[in-house]
Amino acid sequence: MSPGEILLDAFVNANILICVAYLLWRGLRESLVRVGVGQSYGAQLQILNSVFLLIIFSPLITLAYRSLQNVGMAGGVNFNLSDMVVSYYLDGGFAMKASNLEGLMHIRDTFMSNVINGTGWIAQCAIVVFLAGFAIGAMRLVYSMACLRTIVEQSYEWRQFGRVRIRLSDRTLVPFSTRGVWCYYVVLPSHMLTRSHEIKVSIAHELQHIRQGDLEWEIFLEALKPFFFVNPCFHAWKRQVEDLREFSCDSKVLNRGVISVKTYCDTLLSVCQNTLRRDRAFVIAVPKVTLVTADRSSAREGKLGMLESRILSALEQRPAKRQKALFVTAMIPLALALSATTISIQRSADWSQDRLMLSTVVNLERLDEINRLSTFGRIRN
């Protein structure tokens, strides 16, 4: 394959894996809630992040599998989905014209070839949509980063320790954290100076985000948005990460016992009221992690809003035990399932015996059709 085909193939596989991983995650999430460990937010956040890393490095899984096949260690194992469908068809699993099945088997290859060569209106529309969406997403990301940089630069330093800079700003009404190449920034609204309890909660919350590596993940996922803008599972995945990191952060801050649940919840409510009056530049400025955001859409749709969920979780807070064991227990089947999916969706490396047999059946169908038409012509003459 050409370099363009390799990149396009990897991109298609990544989109498929994100969809499969999200469906597996939803099933796992429901199972965790049913068995009473739904509040193990730290372990769940680790699972989401680890699964996404597994998707990013999925080409290495394929490479390792093919290396094992080349040395004869996995020669008798075939996880390729298309090969399994062909084998099932030849065994009489379902009825279909062999030529139609062969056409379905080659839909992906045909589409990718058309996209690479710009052949056909469907491929051309796909190229235009992707390029337009990517350009809009990239410009939005650059503009929002510029807005965030302006907010940080117009704030003034209040405290400093290590690589963390705590700054005060008149431009924002909501505490948030972000990072540069080397330093981390915690930006607090200037009016909070007169509210010591809100300062304490905000700093503790944002520092916990820094410890968890949430800023790095936010930057990473925001950078990927222009590439996966058309994939709804990617956006749903990112929302899950955003929700779980807030629940995990709330849980870890409250478990230290330094801040009371009442003070913490009062601060969330007070800051959320301010978010209703926030300026447009702050809304679009990313990548950052805020203390709280106002979830207007949930209120309009009658759903349980994020703020309400966080407060209820804080009030029902119980220290989660054995999170490492839960992480390992959940990750093993997820990793195996995703690895098998990664291998199964790859393009077939060569012509297997079943594929040769399918091709033979297709040729026989075509010969039979030619003979039938020839016989029909002779009869008419």
C-alpha positions in Angstrom: 0.0 0.0 0.0 1.0 3.6 -0.6 1.7 5.9 2.4 -1.7 7.6 1.7 -3.5 4.3 1.8 -1.7 3.3 5.0 -2.7 6.6 6.8 -6.3 6.4 5.5 -6.5 2.7 6.6 -5.3 3.6 10.1 -7.7 6.5 10.3 -10.7 4.3 9.3 -9.6 1.7 11.9 -9.3 4.3 14.6 -12.8 5.5 14.0 -14.2 1.9 14.1 -12.2 1.2 17.3 -13.5 4.4 19.0 -17.1 3.3 18.3 -16.5 -0.3 19.6 -14.6 0.9 22.6 -17.4 3.4 23.6 -20.0 0.6 23.3 -17.9 -1.7 25.5 -17.4 1.2 28.0 -21.1 1.8 28.3 -21.7 -1.8 29.0 -18.9 -1.8 31.6 -20.2 1.4 33.2 -23.7 -0.2 33.6 -22.1 -3.3 35.2 -20.1 -1.3 37.7 -23.2 0.6 38.8 -25.1 -2.6 39.2 -22.5 -4.2 41.4 -22.3 -1.2 43.6 -18.9 0.3 42.6 -20.3 3.1 40.4 -18.5 5.7 42.6 -15.0 4.3 41.7 -14.5 7.4 39.6 -10.7 7.3 39.7 -10.5 3.8 38.4 -13.1 4.5 35.7 -11.1 7.6 34.5 -8.0 5.4 34.3 -9.8 2.8 32.3 -11.1 5.4 29.7 -7.6 6.9 29.3 -5.9 3.6 29.1 -8.4 2.3 26.5 -7.8 5.4 24.4 -4.1 4.9 24.5 -4.7 1.3 23.4 -6.6 2.7 20.4 -3.8 5.1 19.5 -1.2 2.3 19.6 -3.5 -0.3 17.9 -1.1 -0.4 14.8 1.5 -1.9 17.1 -0.9 -4.7 18.1 -1.5 -5.5 14.4 2.3 -5.4 13.8 2.9 -7.8 16.7 0.2 -10.2 15.5 1.6 -10.3 12.0 5.1 -10.8 13.3 3.8 -13.8 15.3 2.2 -15.1 12.1 5.4 -14.7 10.2 7.4 -16.8 12.6 4.7 -19.4 12.7 3.5 -18.8 16.3 0.0 -17.7 15.3 -0.3 -19.3 11.9 -3.4 -21.3 12.7 -5.3 -18.4 14.3 -7.3 -16.1 12.0 -9.3 -13.2 13.5 -9.9 -11.4 10.3 -13.6 -10.5 10.2 -14.1 -10.6 6.4 -12.4 -14.1 6.3 -14.7 -15.4 9.0 -17.8 -14.0 7.1 -16.6 -15.7 3.9 -16.0 -19.0 5.7 -19.5 -18.8 7.3 -21.0 -18.2 3.9 -19.3 -21.1 2.3 -20.5 -23.4 5.1 -24.1 -22.4 4.2 -24.6 -19.9 7.0 -26.6 -17.5 4.9 -28.0 -17.3 1.4 -26.6 -14.6 -1.0 -25.2 -14.4 -4.5 -21.5 -14.9 -4.3 -20.9 -11.8 -6.5 -22.9 -9.7 -4.1 -20.9 -10.9 -1.1 -17.7 -10.3 -2.9 -18.8 -6.8 -3.7 -19.6 -6.2 0.0 -16.2 -7.6 1.0 -14.5 -5.0 -1.3 -16.6 -1.9 -0.3 -14.0 -0.6 2.1 -11.1 -1.2 -0.4 -13.0 0.4 -3.2 -14.0 3.4 -1.1 -10.4 4.0 0.1 -9.1 3.7 -3.4 -11.6 6.2 -4.6 -10.7 8.6 -1.8 -7.0 8.3 -2.5 -7.5 8.9 -6.2 -10.5 11.4 -5.9 -12.7 9.2 -8.1 -16.5 9.4 -7.9 -18.8 12.0 -6.3 -19.2 10.1 -3.0 -15.4 10.0 -2.5 -15.1 13.7 -3.5 -17.9 14.7 -1.1 -16.2 12.8 1.7 -12.9 14.6 1.0 -14.6 18.0 0.9 -16.5 17.4 4.2 -13.4 16.1 6.0 -11.2 19.0 4.8 -13.9 21.6 5.6 -14.5 20.1 9.1 -10.9 19.7 9.8 -10.1 23.3 8.8 -13.0 24.7 10.9 -12.0 22.6 13.9 -8.3 23.6 13.5 -9.1 27.3 13.2 -11.5 27.1 16.2 -8.7 25.4 18.3 -6.1 28.0 17.3 -8.5 30.9 18.1 -9.6 29.5 21.4 -6.0 28.9 22.5 -5.3 32.6 21.6 -8.3 33.6 23.8 -7.0 31.5 26.6 -3.5 32.9 26.3 -4.9 36.4 26.4 -6.8 35.7 29.6 -3.7 34.2 31.3 -1.4 37.0 30.1 -3.8 39.7 31.3 -4.0 38.1 34.8 -1.3 38.9 37.4 0.7 36.5 39.6 -0.4 36.0 43.2 1.4 32.9 44.4 4.1 30.6 43.0 5.5 27.2 44.0 7.5 24.9 41.9 6.1 24.8 38.3 2.6 26.0 39.5 1.7 29.7 39.0 -1.5 30.9 40.8 -2.8 34.0 39.1 -5.7 36.4 39.6 -7.8 37.7 36.8 -10.5 40.3 36.3 -11.5 38.6 33.0 -12.9 35.4 34.4 -15.6 34.6 36.9 -14.8 30.9 37.1 -11.5 29.4 38.5 -9.7 27.2 35.9 -6.3 25.6 35.3 -4.3 25.3 32.1 -0.6 24.8 31.3 2.1 26.0 29.1 5.2 24.2 27.8 6.7 24.1 31.3 4.5 25.8 33.9 1.0 25.1 35.1 -1.4 28.0 35.7 -4.3 28.2 38.2 -6.3 31.3 37.4 -8.7 32.6 40.0 -11.3 35.4 39.7 -10.1 38.5 41.6 -13.4 38.8 43.5 -12.6 35.6 45.3 -9.9 37.3 47.4 -12.6 38.3 49.8 -14.0 34.7 50.0 -11.3 32.6 51.7 -13.4 29.4 51.6 -13.9 29.6 47.8 -10.2 30.3 47.3 -9.4 27.2 49.3 -11.8 25.0 47.4 -10.8 26.3 44.0 -7.1 25.9 44.6 -7.5 22.4 46.0 -9.7 21.3 43.1 -7.5 22.7 40.4 -4.3 21.3 41.9 -5.9 17.9 42.0 -6.6 18.2 38.3 -2.9 18.9 37.8 -1.9 15.8 39.8 -4.3 13.6 37.8 -2.8 14.7 34.5 -6.2 16.0 33.4 -4.7 19.0 31.6 -2.5 16.8 29.4 -5.5 14.7 28.5 -7.7 17.8 27.8 -5.0 19.2 25.5 -4.6 15.8 23.8 -8.4 15.3 23.2 -8.9 18.9 22.0 -6.1 18.4 19.5 -7.8 15.3 18.1 -11.2 16.9 17.8 -10.6 18.3 14.3 -9.7 14.8 13.1 -12.7 13.0 14.6 -15.3 15.8 14.3 -17.6 13.5 12.4 -17.5 10.6 14.8 -20.2 11.0 17.5 -18.6 8.3 19.7 -15.5 10.4 20.0 -17.5 13.4 21.3 -19.4 11.1 23.7 -16.1 9.7 24.9 -14.7 13.1 25.6 -17.8 14.1 27.6 -17.4 10.9 29.6 -13.8 11.8 30.4 -14.8 15.4 31.3 -17.5 14.1 33.7 -15.4 11.4 35.3 -12.5 13.7 35.9 -14.7 16.1 37.8 -16.3 13.3 39.9 -12.8 11.9 40.6 -11.4 15.3 41.5 -14.3 16.0 43.9 -14.0 12.6 45.5 -10.2 12.9 46.1 -10.4 16.4 47.5 -13.2 15.6 49.9 -11.6 12.3 51.0 -8.7 14.3 52.4 -11.1 15.7 55.0 -9.6 19.2 54.9 -12.6 20.7 53.2 -16.2 20.0 54.5 -18.8 18.8 52.1 -21.0 21.8 52.8 -18.2 24.3 52.0 -17.4 22.4 48.8 -21.0 22.3 47.6 -21.6 25.9 48.5 -18.6 26.9 46.4 -19.8 24.9 43.4 -23.2 26.5 43.6 -21.7 30.0 44.0 -19.3 29.6 41.1 -22.0 28.1 38.9 -24.2 31.2 39.4 -21.3 33.3 38.1 -20.9 31.1 35.0 -24.3 32.2 33.8 -22.8 35.7 33.4 -19.5 34.7 31.9 -18.0 36.4 28.8 -17.8 34.8 25.4 -14.0 34.7 25.2 -13.9 32.5 28.4 -16.5 30.1 27.0 -14.5 29.3 23.9 -11.0 29.4 25.5 -9.6 25.9 25.5 -7.8 23.7 26.5 -8.5 24.4 30.2 -10.2 22.6 33.1 -12.7 24.7 35.1 -14.0 24.3 38.6 -17.6 24.1 37.4 -19.7 24.9 34.4 -23.4 25.7 34.0 -25.1 22.9 32.1 -28.0 24.7 30.4 -28.8 21.9 27.9 -29.6 19.4 30.7 -31.9 21.9 32.4 -33.8 22.5 29.2 -34.1 18.8 28.5 -35.2 17.9 32.0 -32.1 15.7 32.6 -30.0 15.5 35.7 -27.4 18.3 35.2 -23.7 17.8 35.8 -23.7 20.2 38.8 -26.6 18.4 40.4 -24.9 15.1 39.9 -21.7 16.3 41.4 -23.4 17.7 44.5 -25.4 14.5 45.0 -22.2 12.5 44.6 -20.4 14.7 47.1 -23.3 14.2 49.6 -23.2 10.5 49.2 -19.4 10.3 49.1 -17.9 7.0 50.2 -14.2 6.3 50.0 -13.7 3.9 47.0 -11.6 0.9 47.9 -9.4 -1.4 45.8 -9.5 0.9 42.8 -6.3 -0.5 41.4 -7.7 -4.1 41.6 -10.9 -2.8 39.9 -8.8 -1.1 37.1 -6.9 -4.3 36.4 -10.0 -6.5 36.5 -11.8 -4.3 34.1 -8.9 -3.5 31.8 -7.9 -7.1 31.0 -11.2 -8.1 29.2 -11.4 -4.7 27.6 -7.8 -4.9 26.3 -8.4 -8.4 24.9 -11.7 -7.4 23.2 -10.1 -4.3 21.6 -7.1 -6.3 20.6 -9.2 -8.9 18.9 -11.3 -6.1 17.2 -8.1 -4.4 16.1 -6.9 -7.6 14.4 -10.3 -8.5 13.0 -11.0 -5.3 11.1 -7.6 -5.3 9.3 -7.6 -5.8 5.6 -6.8 -9.3 4.7 -3.1 -9.7 4.1 -3.4 -12.4 1.4 -5.8 -14.7 -0.4 -6.9 -17.4 1.9 -8.4 -20.7 0.8 -11.9 -19.5 1.5 -11.4 -16.4 -0.5 -10.1 -18.4 -3.5 -13.1 -20.6 -3.2 -15.4 -17.6 -3.1 -13.7 -16.2 -6.2 -14.2 -19.6 -7.9 -17.9 -19.5 -7.1 -18.2 -16.0 -8.4 -16.5 -17.0 -11.7 -18.9 -20.0 -12.0 -21.9 -17.7 -11.4 -20.6 -15.4 -14.2 -20.0 -18.3 -16.6 -23.5 -19.7 -15.8 -25.0 -16.2 -16.5 -23.0 -16.0 -19.8 -24.2 -19.5 -20.9 -27.7 -18.7 -19.9 -27.7 -15.5 -22.1 -26.0 -17.4 -24.9 -28.6 -20.1 -24.8 -31.4 -17.6 -24.7 -30.0 -15.9 -27.8 -29.8 -19.1 -29.7 -33.4 -20.0 -28.8 -34.6 -16.7 -30.1 -32.7 -17.1 -33.4 
